[in-house]
Amino acid sequence: MPGALHDFLAALEPLGVYPDLKASLNLKADLPDRPKPINLGYITKNGQLWTNPAAWETPEYVWRPYMERLAGLIGGTIATGSTNYVSIDGKSAPRIERFLPNHRDAFVQAIADMLRALAEQDATEAGTPSRFIWQEGEMIVE
């Protein structure tokens, strides 16, 4: 698994997603119009992937498609209530091995799409609606 996790983190790097090691391995991205980094989820020491941080400071129309795509990769669901996260049984977070290495590219694409949606939302709120695309690892504004 360490190799698969390393490859996953390397695939996220061109998107501006970086690991932030605290008590868990957090997946974060800095967006220009946001005061603090977006947390896309974290991997605990026991290997569970918790996606609930992705819903903390983003609207549902941004976090829900991200979580639905991840849940769909593993036959999971989105647990909702006081917190929202990808779950395997409505109670527990899946282990990262359910995603990596087999679903790495789809996971990376789900993150790219969420970041694009956030960037478009931020641009619209700032009064500069634009379309954002990824080109050679860079976010390009059209």
Order of alpha helices (4+ residues) and beta strands (2+ residues): alpha-beta-beta-beta-beta-alpha-beta-beta-alpha-beta-beta
